[in-house]
Amino acid sequence: MLRFAKNTKPIRPLPFAVYFYTTVLLAFGGLIISVYLAVSHYRVYTDIGYKSFCAISKAINCDTVSQSSYSIFLGLPLPIWGIIGYTFFLLLTPLAKNEGAERKRIWTLLFLISAAFSFYSLILAAISTFYIGSYCIMCILTYAVNLLLLFYTRMVRSRFECEGLIDGFRLDLRYLAVNKRYGLMVFSLFLAGSILTKAAIPSYWQFETPPLPASLSSGVTPSGQPWIGAENPKLTITEYTDYQCFQCKKMHFYLRQLIAQHPDKIKLIHRNFPVDHEFNPIIKEPFHVGSGKMALMAIYAAMQGKFWQMNDLLFKKVGEAKAINMRSLAVAVGIDSDALIRSINEPALRQKLAEDIKSGLKLQIDGTPAYVIDGNVHTARIPPEVIKAALSD
């Protein structure tokens, strides 16, 4: 009977520099991705025409992830926390190459940090899957970076016979105490950087719609659509929007600011175009579920002379994780809450919403926001030259 001897030859580790610089490069790669994501997150909220390269579909869309309320943690965008975390990791790595480290020290600490990064990645992946329903390609790359950091830091501990986790962590802390000047500098930079970053970065993701000036004219068109701005305008804009559309929210904020700056030159007429399969015949599968009922609430508020107040509040809800409380909305706007709740089932309001949608379909509008100016339809945004030309006359 043949027997094959087990290979008991010990695994010979690669030179320490291979593991060290691979780990550093991975952390640096994570830092670069986080910087990109931070810039992209900022532009999603502040640049009217911005669309990231990975906004590919409903399922693969970095912008959708950025627009979610889950993209903010403890008052800062997640990419900013990524920058802080990877910077902290990189600042610790020189201690691992110090001659006194003997290829063992602080690798347990780096392994534990990598494990925390990876666990956080799993939480974010679960949120994208079960709550947002969309994935960010660049975020997935950071998940891969974190898992590779975990793999390489564990490999170093294995290849160079580091102690167990508890003993290794204790010895790493003792090693940091010996190198306390550098260690204190790293931890001080981490704490100071976190505090100063939070204080320095404005809450650009929180749109604040300018209050309605008492002098600003508003009314209803002969066909029943609410308008705001100039009675005899140089520029008339008819908007078709969806209350669950993030780009609609951005443009709402932008147009309200524009009207506040030129109250005697611009008129904005509102029409509803919810991209909700329950109300819009061109939508064949669930999408922006509930936006049709939000439009019905706005139509009812318009009948009570409270459209623009309701309009502002509904747009504030875009991207929020929590459900809409209709009674709270009614109180905030100043209308009867029971009547508002009943209104979403009233045939007359549903007919009015259907007329808005039908008028948009006649213009071949198939997405939001859409703006009609002098018979021309502009999707997603209004070209700056159109506004500039109208206002410069």
SULMO-V959111 format. One record per residue. N is the residue number from 1. RES is the residue in one letter. SS is DSSP state (h for helix, s for strand, l for the rest). PSI is psi in whole degrees, 0 to 359 (none if undefined). Layout:
n->N res->RES ss->SS psi->PSI
n->N res->RES ss->SS psi->PSI
This chain:
n->1 res->M ss->l psi->125
n->2 res->L ss->l psi->140
n->3 res->R ss->l psi->135
n->4 res->F ss->l psi->122
n->5 res->A ss->l psi->138
n->6 res->K ss->l psi->142
n->7 res->N ss->l psi->105
n->8 res->T ss->l psi->8
n->9 res->K ss->l psi->125
n->10 res->P ss->l psi->148
n->11 res->I ss->l psi->125
n->12 res->R ss->l psi->119
n->13 res->P ss->l psi->152
n->14 res->L ss->l psi->166
n->15 res->P ss->l psi->142
n->16 res->F ss->h psi->324
n->17 res->A ss->h psi->328
n->18 res->V ss->h psi->312
n->19 res->Y ss->h psi->317
n->20 res->F ss->h psi->307
n->21 res->Y ss->h psi->331
n->22 res->T ss->h psi->317
n->23 res->T ss->h psi->317
n->24 res->V ss->h psi->316
n->25 res->L ss->h psi->322
n->26 res->L ss->h psi->314
n->27 res->A ss->h psi->322
n->28 res->F ss->h psi->322
n->29 res->G ss->h psi->318
n->30 res->G ss->h psi->322
n->31 res->L ss->h psi->315
n->32 res->I ss->h psi->316
n->33 res->I ss->h psi->319
n->34 res->S ss->h psi->322
n->35 res->V ss->h psi->315
n->36 res->Y ss->h psi->314
n->37 res->L ss->h psi->325
n->38 res->A ss->h psi->315
n->39 res->V ss->h psi->316
n->40 res->S ss->h psi->317
n->41 res->H ss->h psi->317
n->42 res->Y ss->h psi->315
n->43 res->R ss->h psi->328
n->44 res->V ss->h psi->323
n->45 res->Y ss->h psi->339
n->46 res->T ss->h psi->342
n->47 res->D ss->l psi->113
n->48 res->I ss->l psi->321
n->49 res->G ss->l psi->7
n->50 res->Y ss->l psi->139
n->51 res->K ss->l psi->121
n->52 res->S ss->l psi->159
n->53 res->F ss->l psi->337
n->54 res->C ss->l psi->18
n->55 res->A ss->s psi->79
n->56 res->I ss->l psi->315
n->57 res->S ss->l psi->184
n->58 res->K ss->l psi->321
n->59 res->A ss->l psi->327
n->60 res->I ss->s psi->97
n->61 res->N ss->s psi->104
n->62 res->C ss->h psi->326
n->63 res->D ss->h psi->322
n->64 res->T ss->h psi->319
n->65 res->V ss->h psi->318
n->66 res->S ss->h psi->326
n->67 res->Q ss->h psi->343
n->68 res->S ss->l psi->150
n->69 res->S ss->h psi->342
n->70 res->Y ss->h psi->350
n->71 res->S ss->h psi->357
n->72 res->I ss->s psi->131
n->73 res->F ss->s psi->124
n->74 res->L ss->l psi->41
n->75 res->G ss->l psi->9
n->76 res->L ss->s psi->147
n->77 res->P ss->s psi->145
n->78 res->L ss->h psi->320
n->79 res->P ss->h psi->329
n->80 res->I ss->h psi->319
n->81 res->W ss->h psi->326
n->82 res->G ss->h psi->317
n->83 res->I ss->h psi->315
n->84 res->I ss->h psi->315
n->85 res->G ss->h psi->312
n->86 res->Y ss->h psi->325
n->87 res->T ss->h psi->317
n->88 res->F ss->h psi->315
n->89 res->F ss->h psi->313
n->90 res->L ss->h psi->324
n->91 res->L ss->h psi->335
n->92 res->L ss->h psi->334
n->93 res->T ss->h psi->327
n->94 res->P ss->h psi->330
n->95 res->L ss->h psi->333
n->96 res->A ss->h psi->340
n->97 res->K ss->h psi->353
n->98 res->N ss->l psi->142
n->99 res->E ss->h psi->328
n->100 res->G ss->h psi->348
n->101 res->A ss->h psi->335
n->102 res->E ss->l psi->33
n->103 res->R ss->l psi->11
n->104 res->K ss->l psi->324
n->105 res->R ss->l psi->146
n->106 res->I ss->l psi->4
n->107 res->W ss->h psi->331
n->108 res->T ss->h psi->318
n->109 res->L ss->h psi->315
n->110 res->L ss->h psi->324
n->111 res->F ss->h psi->317
n->112 res->L ss->h psi->321
n->113 res->I ss->h psi->317
n->114 res->S ss->h psi->322
n->115 res->A ss->h psi->320
n->116 res->A ss->h psi->317
n->117 res->F ss->h psi->315
n->118 res->S ss->h psi->320
n->119 res->F ss->h psi->319
n->120 res->Y ss->h psi->321
n->121 res->S ss->h psi->319
n->122 res->L ss->h psi->320
n->123 res->I ss->h psi->315
n->124 res->L ss->h psi->322
n->125 res->A ss->h psi->320
n->126 res->A ss->h psi->320
n->127 res->I ss->h psi->317
n->128 res->S ss->h psi->322
n->129 res->T ss->h psi->311
n->130 res->F ss->h psi->342
n->131 res->Y ss->h psi->315
n->132 res->I ss->h psi->322
n->133 res->G ss->l psi->21
n->134 res->S ss->l psi->152
n->135 res->Y ss->s psi->148
n->136 res->C ss->l psi->122
n->137 res->I ss->h psi->316
n->138 res->M ss->h psi->326
n->139 res->C ss->h psi->319
n->140 res->I ss->h psi->324
n->141 res->L ss->h psi->321
n->142 res->T ss->h psi->326
n->143 res->Y ss->h psi->317
n->144 res->A ss->h psi->318
n->145 res->V ss->h psi->315
n->146 res->N ss->h psi->319
n->147 res->L ss->h psi->322
n->148 res->L ss->h psi->323
n->149 res->L ss->h psi->318
n->150 res->L ss->h psi->317
n->151 res->F ss->h psi->313
n->152 res->Y ss->h psi->321
n->153 res->T ss->h psi->325
n->154 res->R ss->h psi->321
n->155 res->M ss->h psi->319
n->156 res->V ss->h psi->316
n->157 res->R ss->h psi->323
n->158 res->S ss->h psi->313
n->159 res->R ss->h psi->327
n->160 res->F ss->l psi->22
n->161 res->E ss->l psi->53
n->162 res->C ss->l psi->161
n->163 res->E ss->l psi->176
n->164 res->G ss->l psi->169
n->165 res->L ss->h psi->313
n->166 res->I ss->h psi->311
n->167 res->D ss->h psi->320
n->168 res->G ss->h psi->318
n->169 res->F ss->h psi->319
n->170 res->R ss->h psi->317
n->171 res->L ss->h psi->327
n->172 res->D ss->h psi->319
n->173 res->L ss->h psi->321
n->174 res->R ss->h psi->321
n->175 res->Y ss->h psi->320
n->176 res->L ss->h psi->325
n->177 res->A ss->h psi->322
n->178 res->V ss->h psi->320
n->179 res->N ss->l psi->47
n->180 res->K ss->h psi->330
n->181 res->R ss->h psi->312
n->182 res->Y ss->h psi->318
n->183 res->G ss->h psi->315
n->184 res->L ss->h psi->323
n->185 res->M ss->h psi->316
n->186 res->V ss->h psi->310
n->187 res->F ss->h psi->325
n->188 res->S ss->h psi->318
n->189 res->L ss->h psi->321
n->190 res->F ss->h psi->310
n->191 res->L ss->h psi->313
n->192 res->A ss->h psi->318
n->193 res->G ss->h psi->318
n->194 res->S ss->h psi->314
n->195 res->I ss->h psi->313
n->196 res->L ss->h psi->322
n->197 res->T ss->h psi->315
n->198 res->K ss->h psi->323
n->199 res->A ss->h psi->328
n->200 res->A ss->h psi->329
n->201 res->I ss->l psi->120
n->202 res->P ss->l psi->157
n->203 res->S ss->l psi->67
n->204 res->Y ss->l psi->342
n->205 res->W ss->l psi->353
n->206 res->Q ss->l psi->97
n->207 res->F ss->l psi->131
n->208 res->E ss->l psi->106
n->209 res->T ss->l psi->131
n->210 res->P ss->l psi->139
n->211 res->P ss->l psi->153
n->212 res->L ss->l psi->114
n->213 res->P ss->l psi->143
n->214 res->A ss->l psi->332
n->215 res->S ss->l psi->351
n->216 res->L ss->l psi->126
n->217 res->S ss->s psi->149
n->218 res->S ss->s psi->162
n->219 res->G ss->s psi->201
n->220 res->V ss->s psi->136
n->221 res->T ss->l psi->165
n->222 res->P ss->l psi->332
n->223 res->S ss->l psi->3
n->224 res->G ss->l psi->12
n->225 res->Q ss->l psi->135
n->226 res->P ss->s psi->143
n->227 res->W ss->s psi->161
n->228 res->I ss->s psi->148
n->229 res->G ss->s psi->224
n->230 res->A ss->l psi->140
n->231 res->E ss->l psi->326
n->232 res->N ss->l psi->78
n->233 res->P ss->l psi->159
n->234 res->K ss->l psi->334
n->235 res->L ss->s psi->121
n->236 res->T ss->s psi->124
n->237 res->I ss->s psi->125
n->238 res->T ss->s psi->117
n->239 res->E ss->s psi->142
n->240 res->Y ss->s psi->113
n->241 res->T ss->s psi->166
n->242 res->D ss->l psi->131
n->243 res->Y ss->l psi->357
n->244 res->Q ss->l psi->15
n->245 res->C ss->l psi->119
n->246 res->F ss->h psi->321
n->247 res->Q ss->h psi->327
n->248 res->C ss->h psi->319
n->249 res->K ss->h psi->315
n->250 res->K ss->h psi->315
n->251 res->M ss->h psi->327
n->252 res->H ss->h psi->313
n->253 res->F ss->h psi->316
n->254 res->Y ss->h psi->314
n->255 res->L ss->h psi->323
n->256 res->R ss->h psi->321
n->257 res->Q ss->h psi->319
n->258 res->L ss->h psi->318
n->259 res->I ss->h psi->322
n->260 res->A ss->h psi->328
n->261 res->Q ss->h psi->332
n->262 res->H ss->l psi->62
n->263 res->P ss->l psi->341
n->264 res->D ss->l psi->9
n->265 res->K ss->l psi->337
n->266 res->I ss->s psi->136
n->267 res->K ss->s psi->131
n->268 res->L ss->s psi->121
n->269 res->I ss->s psi->131
n->270 res->H ss->s psi->135
n->271 res->R ss->s psi->147
n->272 res->N ss->s psi->138
n->273 res->F ss->l psi->68
n->274 res->P ss->l psi->131
n->275 res->V ss->l psi->62
n->276 res->D ss->l psi->123
n->277 res->H ss->l psi->337
n->278 res->E ss->l psi->337
n->279 res->F ss->l psi->330
n->280 res->N ss->l psi->118
n->281 res->P ss->l psi->341
n->282 res->I ss->l psi->352
n->283 res->I ss->l psi->117
n->284 res->K ss->l psi->352
n->285 res->E ss->l psi->160
n->286 res->P ss->l psi->126
n->287 res->F ss->l psi->135
n->288 res->H ss->l psi->47
n->289 res->V ss->l psi->129
n->290 res->G ss->l psi->345
n->291 res->S ss->h psi->332
n->292 res->G ss->h psi->318
n->293 res->K ss->h psi->327
n->294 res->M ss->h psi->321
n->295 res->A ss->h psi->322
n->296 res->L ss->h psi->323
n->297 res->M ss->h psi->319
n->298 res->A ss->h psi->321
n->299 res->I ss->h psi->319
n->300 res->Y ss->h psi->317
n->301 res->A ss->h psi->324
n->302 res->A ss->h psi->323
n->303 res->M ss->h psi->336
n->304 res->Q ss->l psi->7
n->305 res->G ss->l psi->23
n->306 res->K ss->l psi->28
n->307 res->F ss->h psi->309
n->308 res->W ss->h psi->330
n->309 res->Q ss->h psi->315
n->310 res->M ss->h psi->319
n->311 res->N ss->h psi->314
n->312 res->D ss->h psi->316
n->313 res->L ss->h psi->321
n->314 res->L ss->h psi->321
n->315 res->F ss->h psi->332
n->316 res->K ss->h psi->336
n->317 res->K ss->l psi->347
n->318 res->V ss->l psi->126
n->319 res->G ss->l psi->353
n->320 res->E ss->l psi->145
n->321 res->A ss->l psi->329
n->322 res->K ss->l psi->153
n->323 res->A ss->l psi->158
n->324 res->I ss->l psi->131
n->325 res->N ss->l psi->107
n->326 res->M ss->h psi->326
n->327 res->R ss->h psi->319
n->328 res->S ss->h psi->320
n->329 res->L ss->h psi->315
n->330 res->A ss->h psi->316
n->331 res->V ss->h psi->316
n->332 res->A ss->h psi->323
n->333 res->V ss->h psi->329
n->334 res->G ss->l psi->37
n->335 res->I ss->l psi->168
n->336 res->D ss->l psi->124
n->337 res->S ss->h psi->319
n->338 res->D ss->h psi->320
n->339 res->A ss->h psi->322
n->340 res->L ss->h psi->317
n->341 res->I ss->h psi->319
n->342 res->R ss->h psi->334
n->343 res->S ss->h psi->331
n->344 res->I ss->l psi->350
n->345 res->N ss->l psi->5
n->346 res->E ss->l psi->125
n->347 res->P ss->h psi->324
n->348 res->A ss->h psi->320
n->349 res->L ss->h psi->320
n->350 res->R ss->h psi->325
n->351 res->Q ss->h psi->319
n->352 res->K ss->h psi->320
n->353 res->L ss->h psi->319
n->354 res->A ss->h psi->324
n->355 res->E ss->h psi->320
n->356 res->D ss->h psi->312
n->357 res->I ss->h psi->318
n->358 res->K ss->h psi->320
n->359 res->S ss->h psi->324
n->360 res->G ss->h psi->320
n->361 res->L ss->h psi->325
n->362 res->K ss->h psi->332
n->363 res->L ss->l psi->5
n->364 res->Q ss->l psi->31
n->365 res->I ss->l psi->129
n->366 res->D ss->l psi->10
n->367 res->G ss->l psi->168
n->368 res->T ss->l psi->157
n->369 res->P ss->l psi->156
n->370 res->A ss->s psi->143
n->371 res->Y ss->s psi->131
n->372 res->V ss->s psi->121
n->373 res->I ss->s psi->119
n->374 res->D ss->l psi->39
n->375 res->G ss->l psi->353
n->376 res->N ss->s psi->137
n->377 res->V ss->s psi->127
n->378 res->H ss->s psi->124
n->379 res->T ss->s psi->142
n->380 res->A ss->l psi->315
n->381 res->R ss->l psi->166
n->382 res->I ss->l psi->125
n->383 res->P ss->l psi->131
n->384 res->P ss->h psi->326
n->385 res->E ss->h psi->332
n->386 res->V ss->h psi->314
n->387 res->I ss->h psi->316
n->388 res->K ss->h psi->318
n->389 res->A ss->h psi->320
n->390 res->A ss->h psi->321
n->391 res->L ss->h psi->341
n->392 res->S ss->h psi->348
n->393 res->D ss->l psi->none
